[in-house]
Amino acid sequence: MSQIGRCLCTIFVVCATLMAGCSEPEKEMAYALQLSSTGLGFGAEGGALEIVVTPHPTDVSWRLDTTSTSDWISCSVEGGEIVVVAEANRATVSRTTTFGVASPQDLFTPIVITISQEAAPERELEVDAPESYLFDSAASSYTFGVRSNGEWSITADAAWVSVVAEPWAQRATIAVEANGGAERRAVVTIEAGDKVRQIALTQDVYANNPYYRLVGSWEITASKWFYSPNGSLNSLDYAPNPTDYYLIFDLEEVEYGKSYKMRNFLYPGTELEVRYDAATQGIVIPFGWTVLSYDVFFYVTLVSSTQFSYASLEVDALPNSDATALTLDLPTVDGFNYVGLELWTYDENGYKIAVGSNYRPTMFPMGDVKFVKKSE
């Protein structure tokens, strides 16, 4: 080969080499994607964010590679956008994951997109309920406050207990069915993230129900009674016959947990509705001549005179520990007057007499008036 020929070959090889060396950069620059972002950050509550994809040239195809993506995000392609949806992060630590955008024909280097999410705040849970709660034997419910800085739930481990959560009102309700059998127990659990609060429930039997324990026959008793022919005080040691003076009466159920009816109280044929007091587990009696009859009343006597007047009074009858006795809490009026229980009736000769008790002043300390339950 001549020297001129050898020179031309060398130039061709150099040019070819130069052209070959330039082919890869041209490929990278010719086939590419422009992304609006290669990293997304989510708050702990999660949500959806988009990445706009612009290919060069415009007909370059691309695909998502989510093989290494965590399951707390999902990715989809909608038009020229990648939509990334993140679930709420309920953990108190942050988290990250990645996915890729690649070329089906390997025309450009895959692009890695990093997704991060903030940690959930430290969960708080406040429950305005005691650690244990006692239901009586009746069907009833109990509502209490629940406050949390996140979602919370309430569950019960027994079929006779139902629960309702009302997060918007920051409260929950526990309801129980009537118990016709033995005492039973259950546990209610309130959860907010890693915070857990439990309430131990007990439902009592019918026999221990404080409302039903008062149903039955009762007798009026007092430490001392007075006997007063024609209304004048005569004896402080009188023992009236319960049958003669209608000191035995019946307490009947009217509306569960709210009221009873007292029959034949102090006078034959009387029917007086009284209120059940759940706080004291006793009764509240509305006395007064307009409620009963002319012959049976509560009276208020002025200490400085012999005058008396009828009084409309609400009197508490407070139970003892086993609800076999109710003590009347008779008030003192204005600090000077006193209240007594009095029954007007007639003796065998037709004369009007008075039987009563519970004088409060020092001069006539009569003691308490009580209702004592008759044995069944």
HELIX and SHEET records of a PDB file:
HELIX    1   1 GLN A    3  ALA A   30  1                                  28    
HELIX    2   2 PRO A  167  ALA A  169  5                                   3    
HELIX    3   3 TYR A  206  ASN A  208  5                                   3    
HELIX    4   4 TYR A  212  LEU A  214  5                                   3    
SHEET    1   A 4 ALA A  32  LEU A  35  0                                        
SHEET    2   A 4 GLY A  47  HIS A  56 -1                                        
SHEET    3   A 4 GLU A  81  ALA A  86 -1                                        
SHEET    4   A 4 ILE A  73  GLU A  78 -1                                        
SHEET    1   B 4 GLY A  39  PHE A  42  0                                        
SHEET    2   B 4 ILE A 111  GLN A 117  1                                        
SHEET    3   B 4 ARG A  95  ALA A 102 -1                                        
SHEET    4   B 4 ARG A  63  ASP A  65 -1                                        
SHEET    1   C 4 LEU A 125  VAL A 127  0                                        
SHEET    2   C 4 SER A 140  SER A 148 -1                                        
SHEET    3   C 4 ARG A 171  VAL A 176 -1                                        
SHEET    4   C 4 VAL A 161  GLU A 166 -1                                        
SHEET    1   D 4 SER A 132  PHE A 135  0                                        
SHEET    2   D 4 LYS A 195  GLN A 203  1                                        
SHEET    3   D 4 ARG A 184  ALA A 192 -1                                        
SHEET    4   D 4 SER A 153  ALA A 156 -1                                        
SHEET    1   E 9 GLY A 216  ALA A 222  0                                        
SHEET    2   E 9 ILE A 248  GLU A 255 -1                                        
SHEET    3   E 9 SER A 259  ARG A 263 -1                                        
SHEET    4   E 9 GLU A 271  ASP A 277 -1                                        
SHEET    5   E 9 GLY A 282  PHE A 287 -1                                        
SHEET    6   E 9 LEU A 313  PRO A 319 -1                                        
SHEET    7   E 9 ALA A 325  ASP A 329 -1                                        
SHEET    8   E 9 VAL A 369  LYS A 373 -1                                        
SHEET    9   E 9 GLY A 216  ALA A 222 -1                                        
SHEET    1   F 5 PHE A 226  PRO A 229  0                                        
SHEET    2   F 5 LYS A 352  SER A 357 -1                                        
SHEET    3   F 5 TYR A 338  TYR A 346 -1                                        
SHEET    4   F 5 VAL A 296  THR A 301 -1                                        
SHEET    5   F 5 PHE A 308  TYR A 310 -1                                        
END                                                                             
